[in-house]
Amino acid sequence: FATDGIVYRGSGVWCVVPAFSNNLSFTNFKVFNNVGYGEDDGIDINGCQDVVVRNSISVNWDDPYSTKTERDGFEINAGWGSAEGKNTKNENILFDDCLAWTGCYGFKVGQGIGYDQHDITVQNSTVYDCAVGFGIHHKRFDGRIWNVTFDGIEVENITRDNDDHKSWFQCFIENSDGAAAEGDVIWNVAVKNINVLARSTTSPKMVSRKDSSMISGVSFENITMYG
């Protein structure tokens, strides 16, 4: 499945939502929403494999670019039906040459991690404004995340505030539903070639709020702060 050059305006909820699908490309697309109300995400990739999002602009209050693996019946995907017999993991997903303008995360893996997510790359992209430039937020369920790369990202402004976060990077396990897996839950995360022009007003964090859930194998390389 492929789209090229479509403009989406004023979605009242998640805008582009591929789910339980594979071999997808989204090229030269733009999302223009209101940077003032919630749940107007740009693109949320749910349980898909081999996906390319390239040369895109997404302007939203909520996350412009996100990978999720929500469980059946959770909020917005309540009418999707059973995932039984479907490939539910996110695998081999690329965001390349994208621009984000948001009140939340520019690029995010999360929040719902009901099934595994791995081999996800964000590269050659810009966050014009945000509360968090990019990161991983494991908020619900017991899936695992590994092999995530953030490479060649510029964070220009951090003027927004989301859940008391106002920083260029976050990686944390929260799991408000208490269902986080034990042991390594997030591992092999590479953050490299990052140019941060804006000053954070809260510290970037990498933390697990679940005693038995771990983050491991995170590397930082060539991070430039404030020029």
Residue pairs with C-beta under 8 A, 6 or more apart in sequence:
1 18
1 21
1 23
1 24
1 25
2 24
2 25
2 26
2 27
3 25
3 26
3 27
3 29
4 25
4 27
4 28
4 29
5 27
5 28
5 29
6 29
6 30
7 29
7 30
7 31
7 32
8 15
8 16
8 29
8 30
8 31
8 32
9 31
9 32
9 33
10 32
10 33
10 34
11 31
11 33
11 40
12 40
13 39
13 40
13 76
14 39
14 40
14 41
14 44
14 76
15 31
15 33
15 40
15 41
15 42
15 43
15 60
16 26
16 29
16 31
16 42
16 43
16 44
17 43
17 44
17 46
17 76
18 24
18 43
18 45
18 46
18 48
18 51
19 46
19 47
19 48
19 77
19 80
20 46
20 47
20 48
20 80
20 83
20 86
20 87
20 88
21 48
22 48
22 49
22 50
22 51
22 87
23 49
23 50
24 48
24 50
24 51
24 52
25 51
25 52
25 53
25 54
26 43
26 51
26 52
26 53
26 54
26 56
27 52
27 53
27 54
27 55
27 56
28 54
28 55
28 56
29 56
30 56
30 57
30 58
31 42
31 43
31 56
31 57
31 58
31 59
31 60
31 64
32 59
33 40
33 42
33 59
33 60
33 61
34 40
34 60
34 61
35 59
35 60
35 61
35 101
35 102
35 103
35 129
36 61
36 103
37 61
38 61
38 62
39 62
39 76
40 60
40 61
40 62
41 60
41 62
41 63
41 64
41 66
42 56
42 58
42 59
42 60
42 63
42 64
42 65
42 66
42 100
43 53
43 56
43 58
43 64
43 65
43 66
44 63
44 66
44 67
44 68
45 51
45 53
45 66
45 67
45 68
45 90
45 93
46 67
46 68
46 69
46 70
46 77
46 90
47 69
47 83
47 86
47 87
47 88
47 89
47 90
47 115
48 90
48 91
48 93
49 87
49 89
49 90
49 91
49 92
50 91
50 92
50 93
51 92
51 93
51 94
52 94
52 96
53 65
53 93
53 94
53 95
53 96
53 98
54 94
54 95
54 96
54 97
54 98
55 96
55 97
55 98
56 65
56 95
56 97
56 98
56 99
57 98
57 99
57 101
58 64
58 65
58 98
58 99
58 100
58 101
58 102
59 101
59 102
60 101
60 102
60 103
61 102
61 103
61 104
62 102
62 103
62 104
63 102
63 104
63 105
63 106
63 107
63 108
64 98
64 100
64 101
64 102
64 106
64 107
65 95
65 98
65 100
65 106
65 107
65 108
65 122
66 105
66 107
66 108
66 109
66 110
67 90
67 93
67 108
67 109
67 110
67 117
67 120
68 90
68 110
68 111
68 112
68 113
69 88
69 89
69 90
69 112
69 113
69 114
69 115
69 116
69 117
69 141
69 143
70 76
70 77
70 112
70 114
70 140
70 141
71 83
71 112
71 114
71 115
71 140
71 141
72 80
72 81
72 82
72 83
74 112
74 114
74 140
83 115
88 114
88 115
89 115
89 116
89 117
89 118
89 143
90 115
90 116
90 117
90 118
90 120
91 116
91 117
91 118
91 119
92 119
93 119
93 120
93 121
94 120
94 121
94 123
95 107
95 121
95 122
95 123
95 125
96 121
96 123
96 124
96 125
97 124
97 125
98 107
98 122
98 125
98 126
99 125
99 126
99 127
99 128
100 106
100 107
100 125
100 126
100 127
100 128
100 130
101 127
101 128
101 129
101 130
102 127
102 129
102 130
102 131
102 160
103 130
103 131
103 160
103 162
104 130
104 131
104 132
104 160
104 162
105 130
105 131
105 132
105 133
105 134
105 135
105 137
105 162
105 170
106 125
106 127
106 130
106 132
106 133
106 134
106 153
106 155
107 122
107 125
107 127
107 133
107 134
107 135
107 150
107 153
108 132
108 134
108 135
108 136
108 137
109 117
109 120
109 135
109 136
109 137
109 145
109 148
110 136
110 137
110 138
110 139
111 137
111 138
111 139
111 140
112 139
112 140
112 141
113 138
113 139
113 140
113 141
113 142
113 143
113 144
113 145
114 140
114 141
114 142
114 143
115 141
115 143
116 143
116 144
116 145
117 143
117 144
117 145
117 148
118 144
118 145
118 146
118 147
118 148
119 147
120 147
120 148
120 149
121 148
121 149
121 150
121 151
122 134
122 149
122 150
122 151
122 153
123 149
123 150
123 151
123 152
123 153
124 151
124 152
125 152
125 153
125 154
126 153
126 154
126 156
127 133
127 134
127 153
127 154
127 155
127 156
127 157
128 156
128 157
129 156
129 157
129 158
129 159
129 160
130 155
130 157
130 158
130 160
131 158
131 160
131 161
131 162
131 165
131 166
132 158
132 162
132 165
132 166
132 167
132 168
132 169
132 170
133 153
133 155
133 158
133 167
133 168
133 169
133 196
134 150
134 153
134 155
134 168
134 169
135 169
135 170
135 171
135 172
136 145
136 148
136 170
136 171
136 172
136 186
136 189
137 170
137 172
137 174
138 145
138 172
138 173
138 174
138 175
138 180
138 185
138 186
138 213
139 174
139 175
139 176
140 175
140 176
140 177
140 179
141 175
141 177
141 179
141 180
142 179
142 180
142 181
143 181
144 181
144 184
144 185
144 186
145 185
145 186
145 187
146 184
146 186
146 187
146 188
147 188
148 186
148 188
148 189
148 190
149 189
149 190
149 192
150 169
150 189
150 190
150 191
150 192
150 194
151 190
151 192
151 193
152 192
152 193
152 194
153 193
153 194
153 195
154 194
154 195
154 196
154 197
155 168
155 194
155 195
155 196
155 197
155 198
156 197
156 198
157 197
157 198
158 166
158 167
158 168
158 198
158 199
158 200
158 201
159 198
160 166
164 202
165 202
165 205
166 200
166 201
166 202
167 200
167 201
167 202
167 203
167 204
167 205
168 194
168 196
168 198
168 200
168 204
169 191
169 194
169 204
169 206
170 204
170 205
170 206
171 186
171 189
171 205
171 206
171 207
171 215
171 218
172 205
172 206
172 207
172 208
172 209
172 215
173 180
173 185
173 186
173 207
173 208
173 209
173 210
173 213
173 215
174 209
174 210
175 209
175 210
175 213
180 210
180 212
180 213
181 213
182 212
182 213
183 212
183 213
183 214
184 214
184 215
184 216
185 208
185 210
185 213
185 214
185 215
186 214
186 215
186 216
187 214
187 215
187 216
187 217
188 217
189 215
189 217
189 218
189 219
190 218
190 219
190 221
191 218
191 219
191 220
191 221
191 223
192 219
192 220
192 221
192 222
192 223
193 221
193 222
194 222
194 223
194 224
195 224
196 223
196 224
196 225
196 226
197 226
197 227
199 226
206 215
206 218
207 215
208 214
208 215
